[in-house]
Each structure stands twice: as C-alpha cells, then as structure tokens.
Amino acid sequence: MISVSGKNWIERKVNKNSVEKIKQDYKFNEILSKLIVSRNFDEDEINNINNDLKIINIFKNNNDFKEASKILINSIKNNEKICILGDYDADGTAATSLLVRYFNYIKQPHFYYIPDRVKDGYGATKKLFQKLILNQPKLVIMVDCGSTSNEAIDFLNENKIKSIIIDHHEINKPYPASNVIINPKKNITRNEESYLCATSLTYFFLDYLIKSIGSDFKINNYLIFVLLATVCDVMPLRKINKIIASNVIKGFKINDNGVFKFIFKQLSLNKKLSIDDLGFLIGPIINSGGRLGFSNYGTELLTTDDPKLIQKRSIELIKLNEKRKILEQNILDEIDYEKINKQNQKVIIYYDANINEGLIGIIAARLKDYFNKPSIVITKSNNTLKASARSTSNYNIGNLIKSLIDNKIIEKGGGHNMAAGFTIKKSKLNSLNEFIQKDYNNKIIDADLSYKYESEISTSSINKRFIDEINKLGPFGNHNYLPIFLIRNVKIIKSNIINKKHISAIIKPNIGSSLKSICFNCINTQIGEYLLSYKKNINIVAEINENIWNNKKSIQLNIKDLIL
C-alpha cells in the first residue's frame, strides 16, 4: 500500500508455526508471540521477558580487560598522572565522565580533554598529543576514539607514554601499537559484544577493576551514563543493553541526580525518565556543546555535584541546543528534496560547503530518515572536506569507511554500523560517489525497501491490557523498535498544530471511542496536510503507547503515515 508520503507499507511476514510454538511454550498471546518472532528473540531473550535481571559483566574473563587493569593499577600505585581523551559526542562525554568520577574518588592525578571539532578534528592525532603531553601524563586512556590512530599511538610510544584504547568503532589491521586495545570489533566472541558503545565498555572495565582491587566506588550509581550513551549512539537495545536499560528505567530517580533533576526542571518536565527522554531531550543537550564549539561543557556537567556549576552548564547547554535547532532548521529549509529524489541515488551524498561542521551528523540523520536511505553530508573545513554519515540497518557504514581508506578515496575516518565520519579532498568527490553507489549495489541486491507494520488492528482492541502486553518487550530502541500497526477506516475529527512542527489529532472509527494521536515533525509534509484538512475515512499507520504527562496516563497513537 502506497502512503500519502510515497512509502510502500506491507505487513511484516513471520513464520506462523514459530508464532504458534511461542504461544504454546510460553503462554503468550498472539500479538506478543508475533513480535517475539519478528524480532528473532533467542531463547535467553524470551526467558528474560517479565524477569528483573541483574547486570552481569560479560568481560570478566577477557584478556584485554585483565591487561588494561594491570596497567591502570600500576599507574594508581605509582600515583602517575593520567590523561583521558574522549570524543565530543554523548558517548565520548559519558565514558570520559565515568573515568573522571572514579579518578576524583580515589584522588588520582588526571586531566581530560575533549577535542574541538574544528580546531582539533576527530579523535586521537599526533598533533593533539604534541599539545597534551606538555602536561606530562604517564598514561593516556582514549575512550570512543583511537582505533585508527596508529600515528598518534606511535608518537606516544616514542615519548614512553603508555596508552589504553577503549573504543567500539571499526578497527583495521595493523592495529595501533597501544599497550591494550579494548574493542570488541577486534575479535567478537559473541554477537552482543558488538552492541556496546564506548561508555558501556568503560563501565564494564571500571567494574572489573573495582572488583579486582576491592574498591568501594559505587559504579552502579552511574548506569544512567551508560544508557544515555547507548541510546544516543543508536546501539541495539538488545541482550545486555536491554538489561541495562530495564534496570535504569525501573530504578532511576530523577530527584536523586542533580544534573537530570535540573534539566528536567528547566524543560518543565514532570514525569519519569524514559528512553525517548534520553534520545530526544537529554542527549541533544549534552551533544550541543561539542557541536557548537564548547566541547568540554558536557563532561563538566556530568562530572560535577556542585549545584551552581550544574545550573550554569545546564542553562548554557540548553541555550546552545536551542541555537542548534534553529541552525539545523535553516539548513533543512535550504535543501532541495525534489532534486535529491530525482537523482535516485542508493546512498545520498549531499555536499554544501556552508554547513556548520558540527551539524553535518544531524543533517545526515534527517536525510536518512526522510528518504530511508544511507546518507552522507559533506562540508568544507579549512583546507579539506569533512563528512558525516548515517546509515540504515541493512548497510554497514563502518565497513564502507574501511574500504574507502583501503582504496585511497578518503584521507582518514572511522565509525560503526550506523554512523561514521571522514575527511576527503574535494577532488575525490566524484570517485567517492561512484565507489559508494557501486559498493551499495554489490552488497544490497534486490533490497526490500518497503516499510513494515506488525499487523492490522481495530481501535476496539487498543486498551491498557494491549499496551501492557506490548511493553513486556520493552524498553524499546534500536533493533527492538516500538511496534507499528495499521488501523483502517478512521476519521480525523480535530487537529491542532503544536510548536509550529507537530500536529495533534483526534481520530474516530466508524464504531467505538475516539483516540488521541500525535504526528511529530510533520508540518509542511504530505502527512501534515492530510491531518489538517482531510475529511474522509483514512487508514493510519501508527505506534501505540501510553503517554504520561503530569503523572497522568493516557493512550496515544504516534502517527507514522497515512494511507488513502
């Protein structure tokens, strides 16, 4: 079925025998069983439904953890100064903050540095370390970066400075000559290891270290950092990540955390913490400093308990995020979507020399969502070009970066399955486009680009019991998405514009009660036009959730599309 936005919606196909087996074996209802099958939950994941699970360190026997722990323990014993180098996004910020919190607790000499996107570029470089070693560190710990920094690590080795890399980005042979590299991509022994962001790895490393030396540092108090980074880095919310998410969401009290308490107050939110809050509210605020030239603000915020500094940095970051939103919208308004559509690229490559390089990742994400295609946005940065890429689940953009480096098309870069960044000379843009389109066609043969809904349901079946059954699979996120359903023959009886971006609507079936709904970011789209003006019966594709506002719960449809 072709929607008003031009998308082809079809029902997700599942093996009916598998659904029946789940129903019989686990006594789940039809819809829950179908969702389990469509997500390919394994036996452990099924057994974990309805259970409160403890977080187990899956790296307790990992040799890299053992070696890194020995190095750090030795530095602690000798009271050596340690440098922490983190990336400028939420993952790098949160991972850095975990280490800073621990070193502050044990009074270990240390300093941290979050690179400036424009002045320093991405990650660990020789040029950056030439500056940082003036502070005379004996050990450098790189978090969320370093996996491709061979030259930088060689420089540290020449200066007899030890190094530990804790990262989750793609890594190429020959590996950097660091003392220890903690990166599951080196040698994945089980699939869930590849689900972890740098903050998760840092958390488990500190957990391992603390247990090894018998420290009383309460690392569990900072699980919220792990979930924040996991959600913002769009890591799969499956296996251990799902267990972490469940523990945080159930146990976290906003009032017990000065940072989150103040931010929620500033945003006038009176509700429990949710995954969406981290991804759409808190994460962008933490990230805004790194995007707009104040890369250390996020780490300063997450590492302080001083109410005055929390207030100061929170307000500054919220203001920066509002500025980011305006800049972002201005860029999006200038994009010729029809022109891009006519080019019919399998992977969208968009070049604009005037885009703020701190925003290219966001713009890439917006294009990816709009066209449902991997998207790369490129801008001018000093004497070179910088690019940020966001991908769909069927195309590993991190592996693409490796191929581009091997073929000498890009100068340097790094990333993981869903996101990446790189630098390139302008003269190589045509080669880049040719290589990527060919690579995509070779890897994605007859790709199914249709959009999927789980099943067709009636409005009469939408109630609290229905939502409770669905929520047994939560918390929802990447690779464990909130299910989408088709609802036929309803009328839009009332609609309102919210904040000049969203539309709320009351929908009513031919028989039965009306339902509240919302459609986000749909102003000036085909969906928005229909929601505001269409008076006939229409079919709706929507998520169904329980909206909580001022501690009041109500059922709400999150409209994804409309079908005539």
NUTOR-270921 format. One record per residue (C-alpha): x, y negated, z; residue in three letters. Coordinates in steps of 0.25 Angstrom, whole numbers. Layout:
BEGIN
X Y Z ALA
...
***
This chain:
BEGIN
0 0 0 MET
6 -13 -4 ILE
4 -24 6 SER
2 -39 4 VAL
17 -41 7 SER
20 -31 -4 GLY
25 -20 4 LYS
21 -5 2 ASN
15 1 14 TRP
13 16 16 ILE
10 25 27 GLU
23 32 33 ARG
24 46 30 LYS
26 56 41 VAL
26 71 42 ASN
13 75 47 LYS
18 89 52 ASN
28 81 60 SER
18 72 66 VAL
9 84 70 GLU
21 90 77 LYS
24 78 85 ILE
9 77 89 LYS
9 91 94 GLN
22 92 100 ASP
22 79 108 TYR
7 76 109 LYS
8 62 102 PHE
-3 56 94 ASN
-4 55 79 GLU
2 41 77 ILE
13 43 87 LEU
17 56 81 SER
17 50 67 LYS
26 38 72 LEU
36 48 78 ILE
37 56 65 VAL
38 43 56 SER
50 39 65 ARG
57 52 65 ASN
58 53 80 PHE
66 64 84 ASP
63 74 96 GLU
70 65 106 ASP
63 53 102 GLU
50 59 102 ILE
52 65 116 ASN
57 51 121 ASN
43 45 118 ILE
36 42 131 ASN
48 44 139 ASN
57 34 147 ASP
71 37 143 LEU
84 34 149 LYS
95 27 140 ILE
106 37 138 ILE
120 33 134 ASN
121 41 121 ILE
136 38 120 PHE
140 44 134 LYS
150 53 127 ASN
154 44 116 ASN
169 43 114 ASN
169 29 109 ASP
162 25 122 PHE
172 32 130 LYS
184 26 123 GLU
178 12 124 ALA
174 13 138 SER
189 17 142 LYS
194 5 135 ILE
184 -5 142 LEU
186 2 155 ILE
201 -1 153 ASN
199 -15 150 SER
190 -17 162 ILE
200 -11 171 LYS
211 -20 166 ASN
202 -32 166 ASN
204 -35 151 GLU
197 -46 144 LYS
187 -40 134 ILE
181 -47 122 CYS
167 -44 118 ILE
164 -47 103 LEU
149 -46 99 GLY
141 -48 87 ASP
132 -61 87 TYR
119 -53 86 ASP
110 -47 97 ALA
117 -34 97 ASP
131 -40 98 GLY
126 -50 108 THR
119 -40 117 ALA
131 -30 116 ALA
141 -41 120 THR
132 -45 131 SER
132 -31 137 LEU
147 -31 138 LEU
147 -45 143 VAL
137 -41 154 ARG
146 -29 158 TYR
159 -37 158 PHE
153 -48 166 ASN
148 -38 176 TYR
162 -31 178 ILE
169 -45 177 LYS
177 -40 165 GLN
185 -51 157 PRO
178 -53 144 HIS
173 -62 134 PHE
163 -61 122 TYR
162 -66 108 TYR
150 -67 99 ILE
155 -71 85 PRO
149 -83 78 ASP
142 -78 64 ARG
148 -90 57 VAL
162 -93 64 LYS
165 -78 67 ASP
157 -69 58 GLY
153 -56 62 TYR
160 -47 72 GLY
174 -44 75 ALA
184 -50 66 THR
199 -53 67 LYS
197 -68 66 LYS
187 -67 78 LEU
197 -59 86 PHE
208 -68 84 GLN
200 -78 91 LYS
195 -69 102 LEU
208 -63 106 ILE
212 -76 111 LEU
204 -73 124 ASN
213 -61 125 GLN
204 -49 126 PRO
210 -35 128 LYS
197 -28 123 LEU
187 -32 113 VAL
173 -26 112 ILE
165 -28 100 MET
150 -26 100 VAL
141 -25 88 ASP
153 -28 79 CYS
167 -23 76 GLY
164 -10 68 SER
170 -16 55 THR
180 -26 62 SER
193 -18 58 ASN
202 -30 56 GLU
197 -37 69 ALA
200 -24 77 ILE
214 -23 71 ASP
216 -37 76 PHE
212 -33 90 LEU
221 -21 89 ASN
233 -29 85 GLU
231 -38 97 ASN
230 -26 106 LYS
215 -29 110 ILE
206 -17 112 LYS
193 -16 105 SER
179 -9 107 ILE
169 -10 96 ILE
154 -7 100 ILE
146 -8 87 ASP
135 -1 79 HIS
138 -7 65 HIS
143 1 53 GLU
157 5 54 ILE
167 8 43 ASN
180 17 43 LYS
191 13 46 PRO
185 9 59 TYR
190 -3 67 PRO
202 1 75 ALA
195 -3 88 SER
198 5 101 ASN
184 10 101 VAL
172 8 92 ILE
159 11 97 ILE
150 12 85 ASN
140 24 82 PRO
142 21 67 LYS
156 28 68 LYS
151 41 71 ASN
136 43 74 ILE
133 55 82 THR
119 53 83 ARG
109 44 76 ASN
105 36 88 GLU
119 30 89 GLU
117 22 77 SER
105 16 82 TYR
113 8 93 LEU
117 -7 92 CYS
130 -12 98 ALA
123 -16 111 THR
118 -2 113 SER
132 3 111 LEU
137 -7 120 THR
127 -4 131 TYR
130 11 130 PHE
145 8 130 PHE
143 0 143 LEU
134 11 149 ASP
145 21 146 TYR
156 12 152 LEU
148 8 164 ILE
145 23 167 LYS
160 27 165 SER
165 17 175 ILE
153 17 185 GLY
149 2 183 SER
136 -3 189 ASP
134 -12 178 PHE
119 -11 174 LYS
120 -10 159 ILE
105 -6 158 ASN
101 -20 162 ASN
105 -24 148 TYR
98 -14 140 LEU
90 -25 135 ILE
102 -30 127 PHE
103 -16 120 VAL
89 -17 116 LEU
90 -31 111 LEU
102 -28 102 ALA
95 -15 97 THR
83 -22 93 VAL
90 -34 87 CYS
99 -25 79 ASP
87 -17 74 VAL
93 -4 79 MET
84 8 78 PRO
75 9 91 LEU
76 24 92 ARG
83 34 101 LYS
92 27 111 ILE
88 13 106 ASN
73 17 109 LYS
76 22 123 ILE
84 9 126 ILE
72 0 120 ALA
62 8 128 SER
70 6 141 ASN
72 -8 139 VAL
58 -12 135 ILE
52 -4 147 LYS
62 -9 157 GLY
66 -23 153 PHE
60 -34 161 LYS
62 -48 155 ILE
62 -55 168 ASN
74 -47 172 ASP
82 -52 161 ASN
85 -67 161 GLY
88 -68 146 VAL
75 -61 142 PHE
67 -68 152 LYS
71 -82 148 PHE
70 -79 133 ILE
56 -73 135 PHE
52 -85 143 LYS
57 -95 132 GLN
50 -87 121 LEU
37 -87 130 SER
36 -72 130 LEU
29 -65 141 ASN
30 -51 138 LYS
38 -38 140 LYS
51 -36 131 LEU
49 -29 118 SER
57 -24 107 ILE
51 -35 98 ASP
55 -46 108 ASP
70 -42 107 LEU
70 -41 92 GLY
62 -53 88 PHE
63 -63 100 LEU
76 -60 109 ILE
85 -54 98 GLY
84 -66 89 PRO
86 -76 100 ILE
99 -68 105 ILE
103 -68 90 ASN
101 -83 87 SER
114 -87 93 GLY
122 -78 84 GLY
114 -83 72 ARG
116 -98 74 LEU
130 -100 80 GLY
128 -97 95 PHE
133 -82 95 SER
136 -81 110 ASN
123 -86 115 TYR
116 -73 115 GLY
127 -66 122 THR
128 -77 132 GLU
113 -76 135 LEU
113 -60 136 LEU
125 -61 146 THR
121 -71 156 THR
112 -71 168 ASP
113 -86 170 ASP
99 -91 169 PRO
104 -105 164 LYS
112 -98 153 LEU
101 -89 149 ILE
92 -101 148 GLN
102 -109 139 LYS
106 -98 130 ARG
91 -92 128 SER
86 -106 124 ILE
97 -108 115 GLU
96 -95 108 LEU
80 -97 107 ILE
83 -110 100 LYS
93 -104 91 LEU
83 -93 87 ASN
72 -103 84 GLU
82 -110 75 LYS
86 -97 69 ARG
71 -95 66 LYS
70 -108 58 ILE
83 -106 50 LEU
78 -92 47 GLU
64 -96 42 GLN
71 -107 34 ASN
79 -97 27 ILE
68 -87 25 LEU
59 -98 19 ASP
70 -101 8 GLU
71 -86 4 ILE
64 -83 -10 ASP
58 -70 -6 TYR
51 -68 -20 GLU
65 -69 -27 LYS
71 -59 -18 ILE
59 -50 -20 ASN
61 -51 -35 LYS
76 -47 -34 GLN
71 -34 -30 ASN
84 -31 -22 GLN
84 -18 -14 LYS
93 -25 -4 VAL
90 -40 -3 ILE
103 -49 -3 ILE
100 -63 0 TYR
111 -74 -1 TYR
109 -88 4 ASP
122 -96 7 ALA
114 -105 16 ASN
108 -95 26 ILE
114 -97 41 ASN
122 -84 42 GLU
116 -82 56 GLY
103 -79 49 LEU
106 -70 38 ILE
103 -58 46 GLY
89 -63 50 ILE
86 -67 35 ILE
91 -53 31 ALA
81 -47 41 ALA
70 -55 36 ARG
72 -52 21 LEU
74 -37 25 LYS
60 -37 32 ASP
53 -45 21 TYR
58 -37 9 PHE
60 -23 17 ASN
74 -23 10 LYS
88 -23 16 PRO
92 -38 15 SER
105 -45 15 ILE
106 -60 17 VAL
119 -67 14 ILE
124 -82 17 THR
137 -90 16 LYS
146 -90 27 SER
159 -99 26 ASN
166 -93 14 ASN
159 -80 14 THR
145 -74 14 LEU
138 -67 26 LYS
127 -57 25 ALA
117 -50 34 SER
109 -38 30 ALA
97 -31 36 ARG
92 -18 31 SER
80 -9 30 THR
81 5 37 SER
84 12 24 ASN
97 5 21 TYR
109 5 30 ASN
115 -9 28 ILE
127 -6 37 GLY
131 5 27 ASN
130 -5 16 LEU
140 -14 23 ILE
150 -3 23 LYS
148 -1 8 SER
149 -15 5 LEU
162 -16 13 ILE
168 -4 6 ASP
164 -10 -8 ASN
171 -23 -4 LYS
158 -31 -7 ILE
157 -37 7 ILE
169 -42 16 GLU
164 -37 29 LYS
151 -33 36 GLY
144 -23 46 GLY
131 -18 50 GLY
122 -7 53 HIS
110 0 47 ASN
100 -12 47 MET
109 -24 48 ALA
123 -29 43 ALA
131 -41 39 GLY
143 -44 30 PHE
151 -55 23 THR
153 -55 8 ILE
159 -64 -3 LYS
149 -71 -12 LYS
156 -65 -24 SER
151 -52 -19 LYS
136 -54 -18 LEU
133 -48 -31 ASN
141 -36 -28 SER
134 -35 -15 LEU
120 -35 -21 ASN
124 -25 -31 GLU
130 -16 -21 PHE
119 -16 -11 ILE
108 -14 -21 GLN
115 -2 -27 LYS
118 3 -13 ASP
103 2 -9 TYR
98 9 -21 ASN
108 20 -19 ASN
104 22 -5 LYS
89 19 -5 ILE
84 28 -16 ILE
69 26 -18 ASP
67 20 -5 ALA
54 19 1 ASP
52 4 4 LEU
37 5 8 SER
32 1 21 TYR
27 11 31 LYS
15 11 41 TYR
13 23 50 GLU
-2 25 48 SER
-15 19 45 GLU
-23 16 58 ILE
-36 9 61 SER
-38 -2 71 THR
-46 6 80 SER
-34 15 83 SER
-26 3 87 ILE
-26 2 102 ASN
-17 3 114 LYS
-16 18 114 ARG
-12 18 100 PHE
-1 7 103 ILE
3 15 115 ASP
6 28 106 GLU
14 20 96 ILE
22 13 108 ASN
27 27 112 LYS
37 26 101 LEU
42 12 106 GLY
49 3 107 PRO
49 0 93 PHE
60 -5 84 GLY
69 -1 72 ASN
67 13 68 HIS
56 14 78 ASN
47 4 72 TYR
33 0 77 LEU
23 8 68 PRO
15 1 57 ILE
1 5 54 PHE
-9 2 43 LEU
-23 -4 47 ILE
-33 -5 36 ARG
-45 -14 33 ASN
-44 -25 43 VAL
-47 -40 42 LYS
-39 -51 47 ILE
-49 -60 54 ILE
-40 -70 60 LYS
-25 -74 58 SER
-16 -85 64 ASN
-2 -90 61 ILE
8 -89 73 ILE
20 -97 73 ASN
20 -100 58 LYS
25 -86 56 LYS
16 -75 61 HIS
1 -72 59 ILE
-8 -66 70 SER
-21 -60 65 ALA
-33 -53 70 ILE
-37 -41 61 ILE
-50 -33 62 LYS
-54 -20 56 PRO
-68 -17 50 ASN
-71 -10 63 ILE
-65 -12 76 GLY
-58 -23 84 SER
-48 -33 79 SER
-33 -33 81 LEU
-23 -44 83 LYS
-11 -44 74 SER
1 -52 70 ILE
10 -53 58 CYS
24 -59 60 PHE
31 -68 51 ASN
20 -67 40 CYS
18 -82 37 ILE
20 -85 22 ASN
19 -70 19 THR
8 -62 11 GLN
4 -55 24 ILE
3 -68 31 GLY
-6 -74 20 GLU
-15 -62 21 TYR
-16 -62 36 LEU
-20 -77 35 LEU
-30 -76 24 SER
-35 -62 20 TYR
-49 -59 24 LYS
-52 -45 18 LYS
-48 -32 24 ASN
-34 -29 24 ILE
-24 -18 29 ASN
-14 -21 39 ILE
0 -14 42 VAL
4 -17 56 ALA
11 -13 69 GLU
2 -11 81 ILE
8 -15 94 ASN
4 -21 108 GLU
6 -36 109 ASN
10 -41 123 ILE
9 -55 126 TRP
8 -61 139 ASN
7 -47 145 ASN
-6 -45 137 LYS
-6 -33 127 LYS
-14 -33 114 SER
-13 -24 101 ILE
-8 -31 90 GLN
-5 -28 75 LEU
8 -33 69 ASN
5 -34 55 ILE
16 -30 45 LYS
8 -31 32 ASP
-6 -31 25 LEU
-11 -22 14 ILE
-24 -26 6 LEU
***
